[in-house]
Amino acid sequence: MMSAGSLQIMLNEGQPVAEHRPWRRVVVTAEIWNALLEGLAGGAWTMLGLWGETGMAHLALREDSSETMIVASLPCPDGRFPSVGRIHPPAQRLERTMADLVGLQPAGVPDHRPWLDHGRWPVRHPLGAASPPMGLLPPYRFLPAEGESLHQIPVGPVHAGIIEPGHFRFTANGETVVRLEQRLGYVHKGIESLLNGATIDQAARLVGRVSGDSTVAYALAFARAVEAATETIVPDRAHWLRALMAELERLANHCGDIGAICNDAAFALMLAHCAVLRELVLRASAACFRHRLLMDCVIPGGVIADLPADGVKTIQGLIAEIRHQFPPLVELYDNTASLQDRTVNTGFVRPALIKQFGCGGTIGRAGGRAFDARRQPGYPPYDQLEFATPVLTESDVNARVWLRIHEVEQSLSLIDQILQRLPAGPVRVELSSPGQITEGLALVEGFRGDILVWLRLNADSTVSRCHPRDPSWFQWPLLEAAIENNIVADFPICNKSFNGSYSGHDL
Amino acid sequence: MRKLLFQNLLRSPLTIPAPAPSEAALAELAAKVDQAARKRLGRSLSIREVDAGSCNGCELEIHALNNVFYDLERFGFHFVASPRHADVLLVTGPVTVNMKEALERTYTATPDPKWVVAVGDCGRDGGVFAGSYACVGGVSAVIPVDLHLPGCPPTPMQLLQGLLALLQAQDSSQGS
């Protein structure tokens, strides 16, 4: 068992990278890399991200006991690195992505199937030494399930609802799901390649569209990474307005999700009422910040514009309205046995898996993992605000509904506090220009979980490399575990209770 | 539940009055829509939504069309689960290379007469994702498009005005 702080000690052996902020990035040897992987597999720390660029693999880690965050970088001049996924399964899809996009090969893995690359792009390894495609890839082989009377159900990429595309391959015995395997990558837009060489303004717009439902959280993570890299100090009022937008986004999405989960149990009344709440939030957002989803409102250096004169009143009215309308809906959910019959004990995820995957957001907190990036590592103004981090341990669809309910209540309280104590002053500053290569890292709590953005800026302040990591990377695989032994008909409700992002994952 | 339902009986509806159809959409449709198709579709249109690489922003606003404020179904529009049942394909996104074939197959699976509405700035020309190796860039690069509803994302009101123009285009042809 490693002691607290051992991550720091281990990385003291490595070569620290200058101008990486606010946490350290350290270039390590293969020996340290392998020791890090052992600690990861042993549960001593949590993986926050794994990405690559030509000749280098990056691994972001967090040691829970000492609350240390760090990026370890392994040079791989021959294009190979010791596989993380070999001993730590949560890394497998990330590694397959590194092989697809950068051409870095994880050594020692049994699964060599591509992940995002479906063999259709006009280029191979777009983020590495780009080369023409090799021709048709072999057909994608889904993992086998063996036994009597099994049948397969292929679903997607085009789904029945108004939702994002992806493929689900079910193997079922009668109605019971024996195995689900996801195949994603259909909405891969090549965002990381578009970010290379982009100006900060262009990049902010792109990162704000990695996943449209989390545009505030992504824009915030990008802005914080840029501000860390350039050592820009953002005015107080901007921090508070950012938190206001982030909580409005959380409120809108949670309200929508609570209704949509109930709708997947054919309880449309909840959807109708929750959709009203969601719409009210979006209208108030549009009235205050001129965009319903708040796209492009958080920018590096601050926020795009201040609240209008009647902004505080508008949002206070919204909060009062939701406080009036929401409790009867919670009561309705709580008192409808036929609905609970569908949600209780459905889609259970083992808390050990949640911990292993470092799964955040409502799924993590409904399964006993209390992590919330607003607290730890934390960012302003949350250190000055009072809020609880609700945690449940049942880890089923019902717990994920309740967690959202509790988080709606917390967001209402946070917005109240923000409006009451909003500091005066400017809402944006010019970014500093360090005139040299700098790097920044940020971790921000979106409604879905923690979003990581890492970036390197060139001396002329254009983006040299930027990697946004969606919380869904560590949530999608758990959906495969959650649905096992559930009936096929419960898949929609399980899926909706996760609400993973396709666009954020496929990038 | 009874209390909640009863309250709703007494409360005035939240639904907004129907907006006027979008002038720009009407102008685009006037040049494109086939007269015979108009006659056969009637006033009731089934919509199949296809996400061809969107960031999910457009989907959120298309969803909002179904809430009680916009209540799209009162106009005869209905979202369906299969392209086989659809008259209209509502397509979002810059059409990723990985979704191109799925979009083509969805289009082929939709019976004639059919209309294609490209939603969002991405659906028009790829939007912020234009130029990527992984995006075709615009729905019309893959299947014929009858109507573009730009915006990032378009608001439910803009979507509603655009879709109402579809109905108006039919009505005017039936009268003629």
Chai-1 contact restraints between the chains, C-beta under 6 A:
chainA,res_idxA,chainB,res_idxB,connection_type,confidence,min_distance_angstrom,max_distance_angstrom,comment,restraint_id
A,H118,B,N98,contact,1.0,0.0,6.0,A-B,restraint_1
A,R120,B,V97,contact,1.0,0.0,6.0,A-B,restraint_2
A,R120,B,N98,contact,1.0,0.0,6.0,A-B,restraint_3
A,W121,B,V97,contact,1.0,0.0,6.0,A-B,restraint_4
A,W121,B,Y133,contact,1.0,0.0,6.0,A-B,restraint_5
A,W121,B,A134,contact,1.0,0.0,6.0,A-B,restraint_6
A,P122,B,Y133,contact,1.0,0.0,6.0,A-B,restraint_7
A,V123,B,Y133,contact,1.0,0.0,6.0,A-B,restraint_8
A,P126,B,Y133,contact,1.0,0.0,6.0,A-B,restraint_9
A,P157,B,A102,contact,1.0,0.0,6.0,A-B,restraint_10
A,V158,B,V50,contact,1.0,0.0,6.0,A-B,restraint_11
A,V158,B,A102,contact,1.0,0.0,6.0,A-B,restraint_12
A,V158,B,T106,contact,1.0,0.0,6.0,A-B,restraint_13
A,A160,B,A81,contact,1.0,0.0,6.0,A-B,restraint_14
A,I162,B,E49,contact,1.0,0.0,6.0,A-B,restraint_15
A,I162,B,E59,contact,1.0,0.0,6.0,A-B,restraint_16
A,I162,B,I62,contact,1.0,0.0,6.0,A-B,restraint_17
A,I162,B,H63,contact,1.0,0.0,6.0,A-B,restraint_18
A,E164,B,D51,contact,1.0,0.0,6.0,A-B,restraint_19
A,E164,B,N56,contact,1.0,0.0,6.0,A-B,restraint_20
A,P165,B,D51,contact,1.0,0.0,6.0,A-B,restraint_21
A,G185,B,N98,contact,1.0,0.0,6.0,A-B,restraint_22
A,Y186,B,N98,contact,1.0,0.0,6.0,A-B,restraint_23
A,Y186,B,M99,contact,1.0,0.0,6.0,A-B,restraint_24
A,V187,B,G53,contact,1.0,0.0,6.0,A-B,restraint_25
A,V187,B,T96,contact,1.0,0.0,6.0,A-B,restraint_26
A,H188,B,T96,contact,1.0,0.0,6.0,A-B,restraint_27
A,H188,B,N98,contact,1.0,0.0,6.0,A-B,restraint_28
A,H188,B,A134,contact,1.0,0.0,6.0,A-B,restraint_29
A,K189,B,G53,contact,1.0,0.0,6.0,A-B,restraint_30
A,K189,B,T96,contact,1.0,0.0,6.0,A-B,restraint_31
A,K189,B,F129,contact,1.0,0.0,6.0,A-B,restraint_32
A,K189,B,S132,contact,1.0,0.0,6.0,A-B,restraint_33
A,K189,B,A134,contact,1.0,0.0,6.0,A-B,restraint_34
A,K189,B,C135,contact,1.0,0.0,6.0,A-B,restraint_35
A,G190,B,S132,contact,1.0,0.0,6.0,A-B,restraint_36
A,G190,B,Y133,contact,1.0,0.0,6.0,A-B,restraint_37
A,G190,B,A134,contact,1.0,0.0,6.0,A-B,restraint_38
A,L194,B,S132,contact,1.0,0.0,6.0,A-B,restraint_39
A,R205,B,V128,contact,1.0,0.0,6.0,A-B,restraint_40
A,L206,B,V128,contact,1.0,0.0,6.0,A-B,restraint_41
A,R209,B,C55,contact,1.0,0.0,6.0,A-B,restraint_42
A,R209,B,V128,contact,1.0,0.0,6.0,A-B,restraint_43
A,S211,B,N56,contact,1.0,0.0,6.0,A-B,restraint_44
A,G212,B,C55,contact,1.0,0.0,6.0,A-B,restraint_45
A,G212,B,N56,contact,1.0,0.0,6.0,A-B,restraint_46
A,G212,B,G57,contact,1.0,0.0,6.0,A-B,restraint_47
A,D213,B,N56,contact,1.0,0.0,6.0,A-B,restraint_48
A,A275,B,N67,contact,1.0,0.0,6.0,A-B,restraint_49
A,E279,B,N67,contact,1.0,0.0,6.0,A-B,restraint_50
A,E279,B,F69,contact,1.0,0.0,6.0,A-B,restraint_51
A,L293,B,G57,contact,1.0,0.0,6.0,A-B,restraint_52
A,P328,B,L4,contact,1.0,0.0,6.0,A-B,restraint_53
A,L332,B,M1,contact,1.0,0.0,6.0,A-B,restraint_54
A,S503,B,C55,contact,1.0,0.0,6.0,A-B,restraint_55
A,S503,B,N56,contact,1.0,0.0,6.0,A-B,restraint_56
